[in-house]
């Protein structure tokens, strides 16, 4: 059988994109992949077309870290328009219902927001990528089909009122994976008795990554026009995704066995959980986990050495 030809460069690392409004996360991913001429790429959690902000894109071997970044906490700033409910929960949808916005003050808003702090349950919106019988819900929604969705537990760690007007409010939200900010806006609007939807949304933090580390598409295009080296210089090392994890430094012999799928005994290793594996002090080689007997076993290993 003929060997499949590899398309694109063998490039590894994490690109933090400041996604612009008006395009899907997948469209942004494809633009980045083309600019880097990368043979493999994936993003770590979609942003709605209306939304902007931090979108980590994993290239090459870094795609093995996507699931861990997807599971991480996020932070958003959201502007909510009160008095109208839309089909999508944001300004891109059609208005379904309009209601008068009651008079409120800061104390009244704070009492309402208090209900949404901590562990809460959300019903995922129909316009979401969740699947029912293999079909994304948003495709069913576009056909006018609505199906029952089970409420899901999410955590709102911080919910701060930044500003408000008689018909809008701006919130800062730090939340767990799986939180739908559109659903949060709708639910707050319902408690107020007037409905609401998102008109602007910006992700400021994803995992440990912030906007200060992110690049815009024009910045990427300018770097690509300069040279591929200038573009590659914008990549963060794969180890940045696990910078806060417990780390285990392996001797050359230990790394040899780990890279062949065998568990090893490492003195002073953590007692449980997942760990970042390093050959020596600086060479990040993958993710491990602690077995019941205390040995360190490989979980996901990388075959590249650069960039680290």
C-alpha atoms as one frame of an Amber mdcrd trajectory, in Angstrom:
protein
   0.000   0.000   0.000   1.296   3.446  -0.921   2.302   5.593   2.015   0.067
   8.591   2.559   1.823  11.813   1.650   2.149  14.301   4.488   0.716  17.719
   3.778   2.268  20.772   5.358   5.084  21.344   7.798   5.860  19.332  10.884
   5.502  22.254  13.311   4.681  21.929  17.020   3.517  24.474  19.563   0.585
  26.547  20.792  -0.588  29.710  19.077  -2.792  32.040  21.102  -5.123  33.766
  18.685  -7.155  36.823  19.578 -10.123  35.688  17.486 -11.950  38.499  15.708
 -15.723  38.798  15.601 -17.619  37.568  12.573 -15.896  34.238  11.932 -16.268
  30.790  13.436 -13.551  29.210  15.519 -13.039  26.601  12.800 -12.593  29.286
  10.148 -10.005  30.983  12.389  -8.276  27.636  12.895  -8.057  27.012   9.150
  -6.563  30.474   8.571  -3.878  29.813  11.193  -3.178  26.357   9.819  -2.703
  27.764   6.310  -0.438  30.573   7.505   1.816  28.103   9.315   1.450  25.515
   6.543   0.970  23.038   9.398   0.105  19.418   8.759  -2.006  19.168  11.917
  -3.934  21.709  13.984  -6.857  21.945  16.380  -8.490  24.543  18.617  -9.400
  24.085  22.265 -12.986  25.151  22.739 -15.144  27.084  20.305 -15.978  30.751
  20.488 -19.226  31.883  18.863 -18.842  33.957  15.668 -19.945  37.042  17.612
 -17.296  36.442  20.296 -13.682  37.607  20.334 -10.666  36.818  22.454  -8.319
  34.055  23.502  -8.503  30.961  21.300  -5.598  28.551  21.886  -4.696  26.693
  18.683  -2.531  23.602  18.977  -0.184  22.685  16.131   1.377  19.285  15.498
   2.086  17.225  18.606   0.504  19.948  20.739  -2.906  18.663  19.575  -2.403
  15.902  22.156  -2.881  18.629  24.778  -6.190  19.893  23.345  -8.400  17.899
  25.700  -6.588  19.250  28.759  -6.953  22.848  27.593 -10.601  22.235  26.705
 -11.248  21.132  30.293  -9.697  24.279  31.773 -11.488  27.265  33.316 -12.296
  30.341  31.220 -12.916  34.053  31.831 -15.169  36.364  29.824 -16.453  39.916
  29.693 -20.027  39.987  28.397 -22.438  42.777  27.489 -26.067  41.735  27.956
 -28.961  43.520  26.270 -32.108  43.296  28.383 -35.684  43.326  27.152 -35.406
  40.927  24.216 -35.019  37.170  23.768 -33.490  35.843  20.526 -33.385  32.465
  18.805 -29.653  32.057  19.419 -29.285  33.814  22.765 -27.140  36.510  21.132
 -27.437  39.428  18.729 -27.034  37.177  15.678 -30.426  35.552  16.219 -33.926
  36.709  15.406 -35.910  38.424  18.144 -38.531  36.043  19.539 -40.002  38.225
  22.235 -39.668  41.742  23.607 -40.619  42.797  27.125 -40.331  45.991  29.119
 -37.216  46.227  31.280 -38.118  46.904  34.914 -36.352  49.622  36.851 -33.444
  48.258  38.861 -30.483  49.463  40.853 -27.084  48.031  41.674 -28.272  46.389
  44.889 -31.121  44.704  43.035 -28.794  43.411  40.340 -26.323  42.118  42.921
 -29.067  40.155  44.642 -29.958  38.522  41.326 -26.358  37.791  40.367 -25.817
  36.110  43.738 -28.168  33.332  42.567 -25.799  32.476  39.735 -22.552  32.287
  41.687 -21.154  28.903  42.666 -22.399  25.562  41.352 -25.455  25.988  39.142
 -27.314  24.055  36.459 -27.666  25.237  32.879 -29.745  23.959  30.002 -27.526
  24.025  26.886 -28.895  26.215  24.084 -30.236  24.677  20.887 -27.686  26.708
  18.957 -24.726  24.727  20.263 -22.332  22.065  18.995 -23.723  19.407  21.328
 -24.972  16.395  19.409 -28.213  14.439  19.470 -28.065  11.118  17.609 -24.904
  12.294  15.888 -26.454  15.570  14.701 -25.243  18.922  16.098 -28.053  20.741
  17.861 -27.474  23.926  15.855 -28.294  22.045  12.648 -31.586  20.892  14.144
 -32.286  24.432  15.357 -31.780  25.810  11.836 -34.472  23.383  10.674 -36.844
  24.728  13.299 -36.522  21.556  15.395 -36.173  21.853  19.157 -35.339  18.832
  21.290 -35.250  18.374  25.040 -31.846  19.005  26.626 -30.783  17.861  30.050
 -29.541  20.509  32.465 -25.819  20.282  33.208 -23.848  21.263  36.272 -21.339
  24.100  35.807 -19.456  26.349  38.214 -19.404  30.145  38.208 -16.364  31.036
  40.305 -16.669  34.793  39.886 -19.517  36.934  38.576 -18.752  40.640  38.828
 -21.001  43.500  37.749 -18.724  45.897  35.871 -21.345  48.433  34.751 -25.017
  48.814  33.857 -27.516  51.101  32.148 -31.336  51.019  32.262 -31.313  48.260
  29.620 -27.850  46.648  29.672 -25.293  45.159  32.022 -21.637  44.256  31.601
 -20.304  41.299  33.583 -16.953  39.668  34.221 -17.366  35.891  34.461 -14.851
  33.246  35.534 -16.329  29.813  35.017 -15.757  26.115  34.526 -15.650  24.254
  31.238 -19.002  23.746  29.564 -20.487  27.050  30.723 -22.655  28.780  28.121
 -22.495  32.528  28.574 -25.514  32.906  26.286 -27.538  30.701  28.628 -26.301
  32.708  31.604 -27.448  35.944  29.932 -30.855  34.467  29.131 -31.330  33.096
  32.639 -30.395  36.406  34.288 -32.837  38.166  31.961 -35.601  35.765  32.929
 -35.046  36.373  36.637 -35.313  40.106  35.912 -38.578  39.347  34.116 -37.641
  40.898  30.777 -35.386  38.432  28.974 -31.923  39.144  27.665 -29.267  38.196
  25.143 -25.548  38.639  24.504 -24.518  41.549  22.282 -20.757  41.397  22.887
 -18.555  38.681  24.341 -14.786  38.613  24.839 -12.790  35.733  26.300  -9.961
  37.194  28.347  -8.505  33.981  29.790  -8.420  30.323  28.726  -6.584  27.985
  31.095  -3.470  29.982  32.110  -3.384  31.979  28.858  -4.447  35.626  28.651
  -5.015  38.278  26.019  -1.563  39.745  26.633  -0.009  36.637  25.065  -2.372
  36.546  22.092  -1.831  37.548  18.462  -4.335  38.995  16.025  -4.763  37.665
  12.492  -3.172  40.830  10.997  -0.134  40.294  13.249   0.136  36.688  12.075
  -0.201  37.719   8.442   2.530  40.354   8.873   4.851  37.772  10.464   4.119
  35.280   7.678   4.958  37.923   5.084   8.296  38.493   6.810   9.400  34.868
   7.134   8.313  31.478   8.417  10.847  31.876  11.234   9.121  35.087  12.344
   5.817  33.240  12.365   7.198  30.285  14.318   8.616  32.696  16.900   5.016
  33.498  17.913   4.395  29.918  19.039   4.377  29.128  22.738   6.106  25.933
  23.881   3.924  22.906  24.515   5.099  22.860  28.116   3.255  26.162  28.677
  -0.018  24.207  28.692   1.047  22.295  31.796   3.153  24.961  33.511   1.030
  24.732  36.675   1.104  20.929  36.859   3.347  18.895  39.166   6.498  18.086
  37.228   8.580  14.930  37.298  12.182  15.078  36.097  13.438  11.779  34.704
  16.959  10.494  34.373  18.079   9.338  30.938  17.356   5.714  31.900  13.901
   6.562  33.263  13.022   8.541  30.137  14.171   5.603  27.992  11.708   3.238
  29.688   8.873   5.794  29.862   9.172   6.440  26.122   8.725   2.716  25.568
   5.503   2.615  27.532   6.876   1.326  30.828   6.238   2.707  34.314   9.192
   3.766  36.457   9.800   4.494  40.099  10.746   8.135  40.729  11.733   9.357
  44.162   9.726  12.304  45.508   7.123  11.999  42.745   3.550  13.100  43.596
   1.362  10.461  45.229  -1.437  10.617  42.652  -2.851  12.472  39.664  -1.357
  13.550  36.356   2.113  15.050  35.978   4.270  16.800  33.382   7.183  14.603
  32.345  10.621  16.041  31.636  13.766  14.279  30.472  16.233  16.031  32.717
  15.147  19.494  33.786  14.141  21.145  30.517  13.058  18.621  27.865   9.263
  18.264  28.087   8.371  14.815  26.730   4.751  14.308  27.706   2.119  13.626
  30.327   2.232  10.887  32.922   0.058   9.612  35.737   0.763   8.018  39.092
  -0.177   4.348  39.482  -1.603   2.872  42.678   1.821   1.465  43.553   3.422
   4.918  43.251   5.193   4.390  39.950   5.020   6.984  37.193   3.428   5.721
  33.963   3.195   7.427  30.544  -0.192   8.789  29.456   0.523  10.948  26.385
   4.016  11.247  24.924   5.377  13.563  22.243   7.607  12.517  19.388   9.010
  15.963  18.638  11.809  17.813  20.344  11.299  21.370  19.082   9.890  23.816
  19.874   9.688  23.029  23.596
